[in-house]
């Protein structure tokens, strides 16, 4: 799908799994993406990119179980993010 989210070159092969999964689970993972704590490259929207990847591989009508810290929006240095009124809607854009 040229020009769509699903053809983004940053998705490193995600296209092979487009609409492949009935169920996806992520617990205590997304909030660390892009912060460099686990030798991943620094990316201010790394968490949002990971959520977009998941939306691409999940079948329409599929279930997504997500465990993330929720409270006041915050980034704990390079440790994790906490999602609140500002960032939480960005995380779920496209769902």
C-alpha positions in Angstrom: 0.0 0.0 0.0 2.2 2.9 -1.2 2.1 6.0 0.9 0.3 4.2 3.8 1.5 3.6 7.3 2.0 -0.1 6.4 4.7 0.6 3.7 6.9 2.7 6.1 10.5 1.8 5.6 11.0 2.0 9.4 8.9 -1.1 9.9 11.8 -3.5 9.1 9.8 -6.4 7.5 6.5 -5.8 9.3 4.8 -5.9 5.9 5.4 -9.7 5.8 3.0 -10.1 8.7 0.4 -7.5 7.6 -3.0 -8.5 9.0 -1.6 -11.9 10.2 -2.5 -12.0 13.9 -5.8 -12.5 15.7 -4.3 -11.5 19.0 -1.3 -9.4 20.1 -0.1 -8.9 23.7 2.4 -6.4 25.0 3.1 -6.0 28.7 5.7 -3.5 30.0 7.4 -3.1 26.7 6.0 -0.2 24.6 6.9 2.4 27.2 10.6 1.6 26.9 10.8 1.9 23.0 13.0 4.6 21.7 14.6 5.6 25.0 17.9 3.8 24.5 17.8 2.0 27.8 18.1 -1.4 26.1 20.5 -0.4 23.4 17.8 0.6 21.0 18.3 3.9 19.1 17.0 7.1 20.6 13.6 7.9 19.0 11.2 10.3 20.7 8.3 8.6 19.0 9.6 5.0 19.3 6.6 4.0 21.3 4.2 5.3 18.8 6.1 3.6 16.0 5.8 0.3 17.8 2.1 0.7 18.3 1.7 1.5 14.5 3.6 -1.7 13.7 1.2 -3.7 15.9 -1.8 -2.1 14.2 -0.4 -3.3 10.9 0.1 -6.9 11.9 -3.2 -7.2 13.8 -6.1 -8.6 11.7 -9.2 -6.3 11.4 -11.3 -7.1 14.5 -8.3 -8.7 16.2 -7.6 -8.3 20.0 -4.8 -6.3 21.5 -3.8 -6.7 25.1 -1.6 -3.8 26.3 0.0 -3.2 29.7 1.5 0.2 30.1 1.9 2.7 33.0 -0.9 5.2 33.1 -0.9 8.4 35.2 0.5 11.9 34.5 2.5 12.2 31.3 6.1 11.6 32.1 9.4 10.3 30.7 11.6 8.7 33.4 15.0 9.7 32.0 15.8 6.8 29.7 13.8 4.3 31.8 10.2 4.4 30.7 7.2 6.6 29.8 4.0 7.1 31.8 1.0 7.8 29.6 -1.6 10.5 30.5 -4.0 12.9 28.8 -1.4 14.1 26.2 0.5 11.0 25.1 -2.1 8.3 25.6 -4.3 9.5 22.7 -1.2 9.7 20.4 -0.4 6.1 21.3 -3.8 4.8 20.3 -4.2 6.9 17.1 -5.2 4.6 14.3 -6.9 2.0 16.6 
